[in-house]
């Protein structure tokens, strides 16, 4: 994976894993400090650490695919090239 690439991977019955040089923002556009290059984001909506995953999906038996039913990658599974011009 190139160092400027951001990859989002949905895990079956689990979180979205985000890897790479990304900035996470709240709904008002304020940066959320993550302090690492990989984070797990909650998909089940029940985490006590939202937007981050705390493993609650296992307890509540959350179900969600990692791919579409026909085997194609989910739209949430994406790769992004960092565009420094877009940050200005």
N, C-alpha and C positions, 0 to 999 in steps of 0.2 A: 504494500500500500504506500503510495507516495506520501511524503510528510505533509503536503498541503491538502490532502484529500480527507474529506469527512464522510464516514460510512455509517448509515443507520440500518441496523439489523433487527427485525422483529423476531423474538424467540417464541416458539410455540408455547402457548399457555403461560407466557411470561412477559417480561418487559421489552422495551425497545432499547437496544444497546447502541450508544452513540460513541464513535471513536474518531479521533482526529482533533485538529485545531478549530474548535467551535466556540461560539459565544451563546450562552443560554440566557434568554430574557423572559421577564414576567410579562403579564398582559399590558402593562404600561410602558414597556420598552426598557425597563431598568435591568441591568445585568445582574444575573444570579451567579455568584462566585462558586465554582465547583472545585477548583484546585487540583484537577486531574485531567488527563486526556481521554479517559473512558468513563462514561456514566451509564447507569441503567435508569431509564425513565418508566414510570408506572403506566401500565395500560389498563389495569383493572379498575382504577379509580378509588381504591380503598386504602392505599398506602397512608400511613401516618406521617410520612416524610415527603409528601407530594411537592414537587413533581417527580421526586426520586422514588425508586422501587425499594420497599423494605421487606419483600418476600411474602406479603399478605396474599398475593395471588395463589400461593400454594395452599394456604389455610382455607380460602374460600372456593378452591377448585375452579379458578378462572379458566375459561376456555377461549382460545383465539389461535388461529393458524399462523404459521410462519410464512406460508406461501398461499397463493390463491388455490382454489380447489382443483384447477386444471394443471397445477404444478408450476405456473409462472411465478416470478418473484412478486411479492406484494408491493403495491405502490409505496408502502412505508419503507420498503427495503431500497435504499437509494444511495447513490454516491454523488458527492458534490465536490467540485473544485473550489477552493477558496478564491474569492475574487476581492482583492484588497481595494479595488476601485469602488466596489459597492459599499464599503464601510465609510466612505467619506460623504 
